[in-house]
Amino acid sequence: MAATVLETCHVACCANRTPGAVSWGRGEGARVAVCTCHSIALYDPQTKTVDATLNGHTGRVNCVHWIQKNDCSPEIELVSAASDKKVILWEVRENQCVQATHLEGHTDPVCAVCAVYLKDGSEADILMASAASDSTVKIWSRHGSVVECLQTLLFGNGFVLDVCLSFLPESGVPVLACGGDDSKIHLYVQQEAEFQKAQILHGHEDWIRGVEWAICDEDLFLTSCAQDCLIRIWKIYTKPVTLSETKDATVDDSTIRLKEKLFTVRSKHSETTYAVTLESVLAGHENSVYAVHWQPSFLKDGRIQQPMSLLSASMDKTMILWAPDEESGVWLEQVRVGEVGGNTLGFFGCQFGPGGSMILAHAFHGALHLWSQNPLKQGQWTPEIVISGHFNNVQDLRWDPEGEFIITVGSDQTTRIFAPWKREQSQVTWHEIARPQIHGYDMQCLALIGRFQFISGADEKVLRVFAAPRNFVENFSNITGIPMAKLLFSKKIDLPEGATVPALGLSNKAIFQGDLSTQSVDEKHKFSNTSDQYSQVYFQPINLTEPPTEDHLLQNTLWPEVQKLYGHGFEMFCVTCNNAGTVVASACKASKKEHAAIILWSTASWKQLQSLSFHNLTVTQMAFSPNDKFLLAVSRDRNWSLWKQDDENQTQSEPVFSLYAHTDKKTAVHSRIIWSCDWSPDSKYFVTGSRDKKVPAWGECGTAGANERNGLGSIRPCSSVLDVGDAVTAISMSHVLSPDGSYIIAVGLESGRIHLYKWKLCEKDPSSADWTKYYDTDLSQSHMLAVKQLGWRSRVGRAGQDDLDPGKWLQLASCGADYCIKIFNVNRYAL
């Protein structure tokens, strides 16, 4: 059996900004299905890893729903809907997608979906309902292997925002609840294969955001939530009808009764009358309630038990657990948990975990929040570690020089650090351990200057430099298990403890030990200037032995800003640092030659060293050669330029670079924008990747100094031009060679796929050198949008792992426009 070339080690992602973006199964070992950009990630809260990603949609996935089995056994099927106007029915077994059935019919994005197994049929029979922006709700059915659209319900100019299916007591007739922008709940029941409107429930005063059914004994309960901040619980039960009762009986002379709405359902042999009453109105939230979720039913003593426990999530940043009082039956708030601080806007959805011992919420910015119940103290809930990631395009990614963590920036205006969490006798898992920068502009690029210092650029004209505080280094040591001595950390240096963002500012302000000790309660009420009147959350040092929760990431893991660099005229686009950590090169967006100049900075003085002018349009990526003698730049103008360090003209240990080689219209290989470039580990060759689908390798393959009039010098293509079949958006050469001495090259494509190639130059016959393709990621491993950046770990082995044969493994990190960061383990021996 052939050895596996590539396996997924970690996937960092977050939930989409839609109320139905998360669904948690109810069986033992159940997975959390998370809609993330165009994909669905299956997350295991026990192992804290993403087990699989389901890729099939071509638009944002708006909602996902595990189909609960009638016998409460673990789910194997789920249904999802997206902005691509499609509904997909998935079958998942052993973390692998076995089958995906695409349902097409809506003409606008689908925003809600629900599905149930038919009670009188086998598990092959499913009933589904989907609501879309085309003002329709479609009813789908699957009988055996045949899937069809049974019916389309029209809602005129209105929009249905949520749907839920269940079965009426006794008769088992399917019932559908639809809540929308008309503040009403529309109830439909299936009669003779078609759904007919049975009742309209009034009461809410704003858009209804969520509806959900629960079957308890002989009664059916419906809960609804809306933007009026209220939650309503409705009860549906069978009712014997007398001749004297009218359809909306309310009160008689001697008895006070709840207002009842009646409707009749015909079955094969009889008619049954049902009554709908308002059971309770729950008022506890201070902002729109976006989701409600009943605690899942479970099987006990051969009978299905439905706990009367309800979870609600609101834009007021809280999640409330409700339950009826045992004596009075009045619904009361049992537990309230939430999000503290930060610039977030509240919760979009909520879910119970299996058994009701864990609760999960997803926030406006995509973050997941997980709490577990203390088994010794029933009313106490504690935050748990959960997956996290960017909630917009991830633009750039870098490994630290020692290969122990990765740092990323994204269009969600954050910089994040991911590292392996090493525990005794347990699996090593990757987690976000710090969020060193939360900015006011979309982040575009970054570069590491040494191990604990980085420079980042955003959609502004300024470069910002950050240094790690003492609290981060200590926590990094605790989480990764790397001794402080190996971190090259000197306690003699007066490092700040942490950082905070001042009121009305974008810079991270350093917090020293003295600032923490002198802060008093009285100082909070003394204003010396206008900015002091605005509330500010101060950094609080935390001693971590495990990855931080979302609240800590937002407030307590910032890095202080140590420098701003001014000099560019437009938004920053790319930045890089040489391997010695002495020179930084940066470039900004440009449409003229004067703005496309590369600026070199000294990391010792943070002064400008040089301005390198050659390109006519934006420089898209730059890379220093591993020996730091060359700087390579590629551009939108379809050319590359190579700059060489001039040792003779070097002054005061500050390098001077001069143009060594370049392409022009006559000598260029690429006919479209060049997106990416990288060097071989021996500094002899470099590769370029372009939108024209071509990847050539370049080097000094000809006679030295030959044909210098064309600007190429001795730099020539050293390989045949590789056509990868799709636009190349990222490229990276491994620092480690394959066992046969070939260079290992990863190519990221606009489609989201990643290809692995080997290339080796035959010195006796350079024309015989060619590319060998060794791996192509499958759909489940690939990104769903363009790969933005690729990066190989600088050494063999897997970060955080004590491999018996470290030479076997390489690690490759990728990030994409699909919000995801992926880390792959690559079997070097299989190449």
ZADO-352454 format. One line per 10 residues: number of its first residue (from 1); their letters; for each residue x, y, z of C-alpha. Coordinates in steps of 0.02 Angstrom, whole numbers, plus 50000, padded with zeros to 5 digits. Layout:
N
NUM	a	X/Y/Z | ...
This chain:
831
1	maatvletch	50000/50000/50000 | 50071/50170/49949 | 50124/50287/50088 | 50018/50441/50118 | 50104/50595/50046 | 50003/50730/50135 | 49885/50732/50284 | 49793/50877/50364 | 49864/50923/50534 | 49760/51075/50579
11	vaccanrtpg	49621/51184/50510 | 49590/51356/50586 | 49422/51431/50542 | 49271/51521/50614 | 49082/51528/50591 | 48995/51632/50458 | 48893/51783/50508 | 48725/51696/50497 | 48610/51631/50636 | 48605/51451/50575
21	avswgrgega	48792/51431/50545 | 48822/51302/50684 | 48738/51135/50722 | 48789/51009/50856 | 48740/50826/50846 | 48668/50744/51001 | 48747/50571/51001 | 48902/50520/51097 | 49056/50591/51012 | 48946/50704/50905
31	rvavctchsi	49031/50833/50794 | 48994/51018/50780 | 48956/51067/50601 | 49020/51244/50571 | 48984/51345/50414 | 49147/51432/50369 | 49149/51533/50208 | 49103/51408/50069 | 49139/51253/50173 | 49071/51154/50321
41	alydpqtktv	49198/51106/50454 | 49161/50955/50565 | 49237/50997/50734 | 49262/50874/50877 | 49251/50966/51046 | 49332/50819/51135 | 49492/50809/51032 | 49481/50995/50989 | 49518/50964/50806 | 49429/50983/50640
51	datlnghtgr	49403/50805/50580 | 49344/50847/50405 | 49285/50986/50291 | 49138/50965/50173 | 49167/51062/50012 | 49029/51073/49884 | 48950/51245/49892 | 49014/51387/49782 | 48942/51526/49890 | 48938/51569/50075
61	vncvhwiqkn	48858/51429/50175 | 48719/51511/50274 | 48651/51367/50377 | 48681/51187/50422 | 48572/51060/50514 | 48609/50885/50577 | 48459/50772/50542 | 48415/50693/50710 | 48368/50510/50709 | 48204/50454/50786
71	dcspeielvs	48294/50334/50903 | 48417/50469/50964 | 48567/50376/50893 | 48716/50474/50822 | 48678/50570/50664 | 48758/50527/50498 | 48669/50651/50382 | 48659/50839/50379 | 48584/50967/50263 | 48657/51137/50217
81	aasdkkvilw	48605/51289/50116 | 48707/51431/50042 | 48711/51591/49943 | 48742/51488/49786 | 48552/51453/49790 | 48583/51269/49825 | 48534/51147/49962 | 48651/50999/49989 | 48610/50838/50082 | 48769/50759/50150
91	evrenqcvqa	48802/50584/50213 | 48953/50573/50327 | 49029/50412/50392 | 49193/50399/50489 | 49230/50583/50455 | 49218/50556/50267 | 49086/50623/50149 | 49006/50469/50073 | 48876/50557/49968 | 48820/50735/49929
101	thleghtdpv	48652/50766/49846 | 48627/50939/49770 | 48453/51013/49771 | 48425/51156/49649 | 48270/51261/49625 | 48285/51423/49723 | 48323/51580/49623 | 48404/51677/49766 | 48519/51638/49915 | 48449/51509/50036
111	cavcavylkd	48450/51570/50216 | 48368/51430/50318 | 48349/51242/50308 | 48279/51100/50413 | 48253/50913/50390 | 48173/50765/50480 | 48162/50578/50451 | 47983/50523/50417 | 47909/50431/50566 | 47821/50295/50469
121	gseadilmas	47962/50265/50347 | 48142/50207/50346 | 48295/50319/50365 | 48297/50330/50176 | 48141/50441/50187 | 48177/50623/50230 | 48070/50779/50227 | 48161/50946/50205 | 48111/51129/50204 | 48217/51274/50141
131	aasdstvkiw	48184/51462/50143 | 48268/51585/50024 | 48275/51769/49979 | 48161/51734/49832 | 48014/51743/49957 | 47980/51557/49945 | 47992/51404/50054 | 48023/51242/49961 | 47974/51070/50026 | 48089/50928/49972
141	srhgsvvecl	48075/50742/49999 | 48188/50592/49982 | 48112/50421/49958 | 48247/50291/49939 | 48370/50369/49818 | 48245/50486/49735 | 48250/50669/49789 | 48120/50791/49725 | 48038/50958/49763 | 47862/50924/49824
151	qtllfgngfv	47796/51100/49843 | 47839/51285/49840 | 47757/51400/49968 | 47744/51582/49912 | 47759/51728/50033 | 47733/51874/49914 | 47852/52016/49957 | 47896/51944/50127 | 48049/51846/50181 | 48051/51690/50288
161	ldvclsflpe	48205/51694/50400 | 48189/51524/50485 | 48095/51361/50461 | 48073/51206/50569 | 47989/51038/50541 | 47910/50918/50665 | 47760/50801/50686 | 47593/50834/50770 | 47552/50730/50925 | 47452/50570/50900
171	sgvpvlacgg	47425/50589/50712 | 47609/50604/50666 | 47565/50726/50527 | 47714/50838/50476 | 47699/51018/50533 | 47804/51165/50472 | 47835/51329/50564 | 47895/51481/50465 | 47951/51643/50546 | 47992/51799/50447
181	ddskihlyvq	47994/51986/50426 | 47806/52005/50450 | 47824/51966/50637 | 47707/51817/50619 | 47731/51629/50633 | 47649/51534/50491 | 47599/51354/50531 | 47577/51229/50391 | 47521/51047/50404 | 47535/50913/50271
191	qeaefqkaqi	47368/50861/50200 | 47360/50738/50055 | 47544/50760/50012 | 47534/50951/50012 | 47565/51076/50151 | 47417/51187/50191 | 47414/51340/50303 | 47337/51294/50472 | 47362/51447/50582 | 47453/51613/50599
201	lhghedwirg	47526/51654/50771 | 47535/51837/50819 | 47629/51917/50962 | 47802/51968/50908 | 47827/52150/50860 | 47982/52134/50751 | 48066/52013/50631 | 48063/51833/50691 | 48240/51764/50686 | 48219/51586/50750
211	vewaicdedl	48088/51449/50773 | 48112/51273/50842 | 48000/51127/50891 | 48013/51007/51038 | 47904/50854/51073 | 47869/50822/51257 | 47753/50679/51304 | 47589/50707/51212 | 47618/50892/51181 | 47715/50988/51050
221	fltscaqdcl	47807/51147/51098 | 47865/51285/50982 | 47984/51422/51034 | 48015/51580/50936 | 48131/51729/50956 | 48132/51898/50874 | 48214/52067/50860 | 48090/52132/50988 | 48206/52055/51121 | 48074/51928/51173
231	iriwkiytkp	48057/51739/51167 | 47887/51656/51155 | 47844/51476/51194 | 47689/51402/51113 | 47602/51238/51155 | 47509/51129/51032 | 47399/50987/51096 | 47250/50885/51043 | 47080/50952/51096 | 46908/50871/51093
241	vtlsetkdat	46794/50997/51009 | 46613/51022/51065 | 46479/51100/50959 | 46475/51257/51066 | 46659/51298/51040 | 46710/51419/50903 | 46874/51427/50813 | 46951/51558/50927 | 46872/51522/51095 | 46937/51638/51230
251	vddstirlke	46834/51660/51390 | 46667/51603/51460 | 46572/51676/51607 | 46644/51566/51744 | 46819/51511/51688 | 46974/51607/51632 | 47066/51514/51497 | 47213/51551/51385 | 47170/51606/51210 | 47165/51455/51097
261	klftvrskhs	47188/51446/50910 | 47113/51288/50837 | 47144/51194/50676 | 47089/51023/50613 | 47198/50892/50531 | 47129/50750/50427 | 47216/50583/50428 | 47171/50422/50336 | 47031/50369/50454 | 46990/50518/50565
271	ettyavtles	47001/50703/50601 | 47097/50777/50746 | 47078/50953/50816 | 47229/51042/50887 | 47238/51193/50999 | 47381/51319/51003 | 47408/51423/51160 | 47543/51543/51216 | 47634/51453/51356 | 47756/51590/51409
281	vlaghensvy	47844/51750/51359 | 48027/51761/51412 | 48099/51934/51435 | 48281/51942/51487 | 48382/52000/51340 | 48418/52183/51306 | 48443/52168/51119 | 48381/52065/50971 | 48369/51878/51006 | 48440/51787/50854
291	avhwqpsflk	48427/51604/50904 | 48339/51482/51020 | 48379/51298/51045 | 48294/51162/51147 | 48401/51041/51245 | 48410/50884/51137 | 48301/50734/51180 | 48384/50574/51236 | 48339/50390/51255 | 48307/50326/51432
301	dgriqqpmsl	48232/50158/51479 | 48175/50134/51300 | 48081/50299/51296 | 48131/50465/51219 | 48147/50600/51353 | 48134/50785/51309 | 48207/50900/51444 | 48114/51063/51463 | 48267/51171/51447 | 48293/51312/51323
311	lsasmdktmi	48445/51409/51265 | 48439/51583/51187 | 48573/51693/51106 | 48562/51880/51085 | 48653/52030/51015 | 48671/52092/51194 | 48825/51976/51205 | 48738/51853/51321 | 48668/51678/51310 | 48531/51626/51434
321	lwapdeesgv	48480/51453/51491 | 48294/51446/51534 | 48193/51312/51624 | 48021/51304/51709 | 48013/51312/51898 | 47974/51139/51969 | 47835/51203/52083 | 47751/51344/51989 | 47795/51296/51811 | 47847/51476/51775
331	wleqvrvgev	47993/51488/51654 | 48144/51568/51739 | 48322/51614/51694 | 48439/51480/51760 | 48610/51531/51694 | 48676/51681/51598 | 48845/51674/51510 | 48921/51793/51385 | 49062/51886/51304 | 49159/52021/51395
341	ggntlgffgc	49247/52169/51315 | 49315/52186/51140 | 49233/52264/50988 | 49110/52122/50956 | 48924/52141/50926 | 48845/51992/51011 | 48790/51815/50972 | 48712/51748/50813 | 48674/51570/50868 | 48676/51443/51009
351	qfgpggsmil	48680/51254/51028 | 48667/51125/51168 | 48798/50989/51173 | 48754/50804/51195 | 48672/50777/51364 | 48654/50963/51394 | 48817/50975/51491 | 48897/51094/51366 | 48831/51248/51277 | 48902/51335/51124
361	ahafhgalhl	48876/51505/51046 | 48948/51589/50892 | 48974/51776/50888 | 48956/51912/50758 | 49143/51905/50720 | 49137/51717/50694 | 49214/51667/50861 | 49148/51510/50947 | 49117/51515/51135 | 49103/51351/51230
371	wsqnplkqgq	49052/51326/51412 | 49041/51164/51509 | 48942/51130/51667 | 49037/51095/51826 | 48980/50919/51878 | 49004/50964/52062 | 48914/51132/52053 | 48761/51123/51945 | 48741/51310/51917 | 48923/51343/51875
381	wtpeivisgh	48980/51350/51693 | 49162/51372/51644 | 49235/51427/51475 | 49319/51291/51372 | 49449/51291/51234 | 49374/51293/51061 | 49428/51316/50881 | 49459/51493/50817 | 49516/51582/50660 | 49498/51732/50546
391	fnnvqdlrwd	49325/51788/50489 | 49383/51862/50323 | 49519/51834/50192 | 49684/51775/50268 | 49810/51879/50170 | 49982/51826/50233 | 50066/51692/50337 | 50240/51665/50410 | 50328/51531/50514 | 50439/51592/50653
401	pegefiitvg	50626/51562/50618 | 50629/51409/50733 | 50470/51336/50659 | 50374/51330/50824 | 50224/51440/50779 | 50143/51529/50632 | 50081/51708/50625 | 49945/51769/50506 | 49858/51929/50455 | 49688/51950/50373
411	sdqttrifap	49557/52068/50305 | 49466/52047/50471 | 49590/52176/50538 | 49679/52056/50655 | 49849/51974/50673 | 49845/51800/50752 | 49972/51675/50816 | 49943/51486/50809 | 50051/51360/50900 | 50045/51176/50953
421	wkreqsqvtw	49977/51140/51127 | 50084/51005/51204 | 50010/50904/51347 | 50071/50752/51440 | 50007/50587/51370 | 49889/50675/51252 | 49873/50722/51070 | 49962/50881/51014 | 49836/51004/50942 | 49857/51176/50866
431	heiarpqihg	49768/51328/50937 | 49767/51516/50927 | 49874/51573/51074 | 49882/51761/51045 | 49803/51902/50946 | 49946/52027/50949 | 49861/52158/50841 | 49680/52213/50821 | 49681/52355/50696 | 49564/52480/50615
441	ydmqclalig	49617/52435/50438 | 49616/52274/50338 | 49785/52188/50361 | 49882/52142/50203 | 50058/52082/50243 | 50183/52043/50380 | 50361/51985/50409 | 50449/51916/50562 | 50605/52005/50625 | 50684/51873/50732
451	rfqfisgade	50576/51762/50838 | 50471/51880/50943 | 50459/52036/50836 | 50359/52067/50678 | 50315/52206/50558 | 50144/52220/50476 | 50063/52323/50341 | 49880/52364/50313 | 49768/52471/50203 | 49859/52624/50267
461	kvlrvfaapr	50025/52706/50220 | 50110/52655/50383 | 50210/52502/50432 | 50198/52452/50616 | 50325/52355/50717 | 50276/52249/50867 | 50378/52158/50999 | 50322/52015/51112 | 50286/52061/51294 | 50351/51960/51440
471	nfvenfsnit	50180/51884/51475 | 50170/51810/51299 | 50342/51730/51306 | 50304/51649/51474 | 50135/51584/51415 | 50209/51525/51251 | 50334/51422/51350 | 50196/51348/51458 | 50082/51302/51313 | 50212/51231/51192
481	gipmakllfs	50321/51149/51324 | 50478/51238/51261 | 50592/51285/51407 | 50622/51471/51431 | 50809/51446/51407 | 50780/51384/51230 | 50677/51538/51188 | 50833/51647/51198 | 50743/51753/51324 | 50845/51868/51436
491	kkidlpegat	50762/51925/51596 | 50883/52071/51604 | 50787/52157/51465 | 50651/52272/51531 | 50509/52199/51429 | 50332/52263/51453 | 50209/52146/51535 | 50081/52167/51397 | 49988/52297/51296 | 49820/52380/51280
501	vpalglsnka	49735/52491/51151 | 49714/52669/51218 | 49547/52755/51198 | 49527/52842/51029 | 49687/52759/50965 | 49748/52627/50843 | 49917/52594/50924 | 49950/52462/51056 | 50017/52545/51212 | 50146/52451/51316
511	ifqgdlstqs	50099/52408/51495 | 50244/52386/51618 | 50244/52308/51790 | 50241/52481/51870 | 50083/52527/51775 | 49994/52376/51847 | 50047/52407/52027 | 50007/52593/52031 | 49835/52581/51952 | 49703/52611/52085
521	vdekhkfsnt	49516/52621/52088 | 49520/52808/52123 | 49624/52841/51967 | 49483/52778/51859 | 49377/52927/51913 | 49512/53062/51886 | 49514/53140/51713 | 49667/53240/51662 | 49617/53260/51479 | 49475/53224/51359
531	sdqysqvyfq	49533/53049/51310 | 49537/52996/51493 | 49349/53015/51500 | 49325/52867/51383 | 49321/52696/51462 | 49476/52589/51434 | 49502/52406/51470 | 49673/52382/51549 | 49781/52232/51516 | 49780/52101/51652
541	pinlteppte	49926/51977/51652 | 49870/51796/51647 | 49969/51639/51681 | 49915/51514/51548 | 49950/51329/51543 | 49826/51302/51402 | 49768/51406/51253 | 49670/51563/51299 | 49483/51583/51275 | 49409/51713/51159
551	dhllqntlwp	49390/51843/51298 | 49574/51832/51341 | 49624/51836/51158 | 49530/51999/51134 | 49601/52089/51286 | 49756/52009/51359 | 49866/51947/51215 | 49908/52109/51124 | 50089/52150/51084 | 50152/52328/51113
561	evqklyghgf	50191/52430/50959 | 50372/52488/50959 | 50388/52584/50796 | 50294/52663/50650 | 50376/52678/50480 | 50320/52816/50362 | 50375/52834/50181 | 50251/52751/50063 | 50118/52849/49970 | 49980/52719/49962
571	emfcvtcnna	49912/52565/50051 | 50042/52435/50101 | 50044/52277/49995 | 50196/52170/50038 | 50341/52166/50161 | 50485/52048/50195 | 50638/52036/50307 | 50809/51962/50274 | 50861/51806/50368 | 50984/51902/50478
581	gtvvasacka	50842/52014/50537 | 50937/52173/50491 | 50846/52237/50336 | 50660/52254/50297 | 50595/52282/50120 | 50421/52349/50090 | 50311/52403/49944 | 50139/52481/49924 | 50001/52484/49794 | 50056/52582/49642
591	skkehaaiil	50001/52632/49467 | 50157/52735/49429 | 50343/52697/49437 | 50374/52830/49570 | 50254/52743/49691 | 50310/52565/49649 | 50482/52590/49726 | 50540/52465/49858 | 50597/52544/50020 | 50733/52463/50125
601	wstaswkqlq	50734/52494/50313 | 50864/52461/50446 | 50796/52363/50594 | 50931/52438/50706 | 50883/52620/50681 | 50718/52602/50585 | 50783/52728/50459 | 50765/52715/50271 | 50919/52638/50190 | 50871/52644/50006
611	slsfhnltvt	50731/52666/49882 | 50742/52538/49741 | 50651/52598/49586 | 50619/52486/49436 | 50441/52421/49425 | 50297/52520/49348 | 50155/52440/49446 | 50125/52364/49618 | 50261/52248/49682 | 50160/52096/49734
621	qmafspndkf	50291/51996/49830 | 50474/52003/49880 | 50597/51876/49948 | 50776/51886/50012 | 50888/51741/49962 | 50935/51627/50107 | 51114/51697/50105 | 51042/51875/50107 | 51145/51927/49955 | 50996/51950/49840
631	llavsrdrnw	50824/52029/49848 | 50695/51965/49723 | 50537/52062/49680 | 50390/52019/49566 | 50258/52140/49506 | 50093/52172/49422 | 50193/52235/49272 | 50231/52050/49233 | 50417/52070/49267 | 50536/52021/49405
641	slwkqddenq	50688/52114/49468 | 50840/52048/49559 | 50941/52161/49673 | 51115/52114/49735 | 51200/52173/49893 | 51352/52279/49847 | 51484/52233/49974 | 51609/52363/49909 | 51493/52511/49934 | 51426/52450/50101
651	tqsepvfsly	51443/52585/50236 | 51433/52569/50425 | 51373/52389/50412 | 51219/52445/50318 | 51196/52349/50154 | 51176/52436/49987 | 51080/52347/49848 | 51096/52377/49661 | 50998/52306/49515 | 51078/52144/49457
661	ahtdkktavh	50954/52071/49333 | 50776/52094/49273 | 50654/52048/49137 | 50571/52162/49012 | 50444/52147/48872 | 50565/52052/48762 | 50637/51932/48891 | 50486/51903/49004 | 50415/51728/49017 | 50254/51779/49104
671	sriiwscdws	50113/51861/49008 | 50004/51901/49159 | 50028/51970/49334 | 50161/51880/49437 | 50087/51844/49608 | 50223/51750/49700 | 50407/51703/49708 | 50527/51605/49818 | 50708/51548/49832 | 50790/51378/49838
681	pdskyfvtgs	50875/51342/50005 | 51050/51354/49926 | 51013/51528/49851 | 51054/51463/49676 | 50881/51466/49600 | 50714/51551/49619 | 50539/51515/49555 | 50399/51632/49502 | 50213/51598/49489 | 50090/51696/49383
691	rdkkvpawge	49909/51713/49334 | 49959/51644/49164 | 49971/51470/49248 | 50160/51462/49221 | 50297/51418/49346 | 50478/51430/49285 | 50637/51405/49387 | 50773/51536/49361 | 50959/51536/49395 | 51132/51567/49327
701	cgtaganern	51123/51430/49198 | 51212/51518/49056 | 51383/51594/49032 | 51421/51728/49162 | 51387/51902/49095 | 51312/51840/48933 | 51192/51954/48843 | 51186/52084/48982 | 51111/52212/48861 | 50939/52135/48883
711	glgsirpcss	50946/52159/49071 | 50949/51975/49116 | 51134/51960/49151 | 51169/51775/49172 | 50996/51733/49244 | 50901/51613/49132 | 50756/51491/49148 | 50836/51331/49213 | 50685/51221/49182 | 50546/51197/49061
721	vldvgdavta	50402/51314/49096 | 50278/51218/49203 | 50095/51242/49159 | 49991/51199/49313 | 49823/51221/49228 | 49759/51364/49337 | 49812/51537/49393 | 49956/51527/49518 | 49928/51636/49672 | 50060/51568/49794
731	ismshvlspd	50222/51471/49783 | 50347/51410/49911 | 50508/51306/49905 | 50549/51194/50051 | 50704/51230/50155 | 50734/51042/50157 | 50771/50936/50003 | 50687/50772/49960 | 50786/50612/49994 | 50846/50608/49813
741	gsyiiavgle	50912/50787/49825 | 50771/50869/49727 | 50694/51035/49772 | 50517/51023/49843 | 50399/51157/49781 | 50219/51191/49835 | 50108/51285/49713 | 49944/51364/49769 | 49809/51398/49640 | 49665/51519/49620
751	sgrihlykwk	49546/51371/49629 | 49608/51333/49806 | 49705/51175/49763 | 49886/51147/49812 | 50008/51048/49704 | 50172/50974/49762 | 50314/50962/49635 | 50494/50906/49635 | 50626/50988/49526 | 50810/50948/49505
761	lcekdpssad	50937/51022/49385 | 51047/50900/49293 | 51216/50988/49283 | 51279/50877/49140 | 51122/50906/49036 | 51020/51056/49097 | 50892/51027/48961 | 50844/50862/49042 | 50790/50946/49203 | 50603/50943/49222
771	wtkyydtdls	50459/50947/49345 | 50385/50796/49433 | 50211/50813/49508 | 50193/50711/49666 | 50031/50768/49746 | 49873/50865/49714 | 49758/50903/49860 | 49585/50829/49846 | 49425/50929/49869 | 49417/50900/50057
781	qshmlavkql	49597/50959/50084 | 49592/51108/49968 | 49541/51287/50001 | 49375/51339/49925 | 49444/51505/49861 | 49615/51567/49806 | 49768/51514/49905 | 49843/51676/49970 | 50007/51614/50043 | 50109/51455/50069
791	gwrsrvgrag	50250/51426/50191 | 50361/51277/50231 | 50426/51248/50406 | 50612/51286/50408 | 50664/51117/50477 | 50615/50934/50469 | 50491/50863/50593 | 50321/50916/50655 | 50306/51064/50772 | 50268/51010/50950
801	qddldpgkwl	50291/50825/50910 | 50430/50713/50976 | 50444/50609/50818 | 50549/50451/50826 | 50602/50489/50647 | 50592/50679/50628 | 50671/50669/50455 | 50513/50587/50390 | 50401/50739/50406 | 50392/50913/50334
811	qlascgadyc	50255/51038/50374 | 50171/51156/50252 | 50056/51298/50305 | 49931/51382/50189 | 49803/51521/50202 | 49667/51574/50083 | 49527/51690/50036 | 49408/51561/50112 | 49456/51623/50288 | 49548/51460/50326
821	ikifnvnrya	49723/51421/50384 | 49782/51243/50354 | 49936/51151/50414 | 49985/50992/50321 | 50104/50853/50369 | 50203/50801/50215 | 50286/50630/50211 | 50460/50670/50146 | 50499/50487/50113 | 50349/50472/49997
831	l	50413/50611/49883
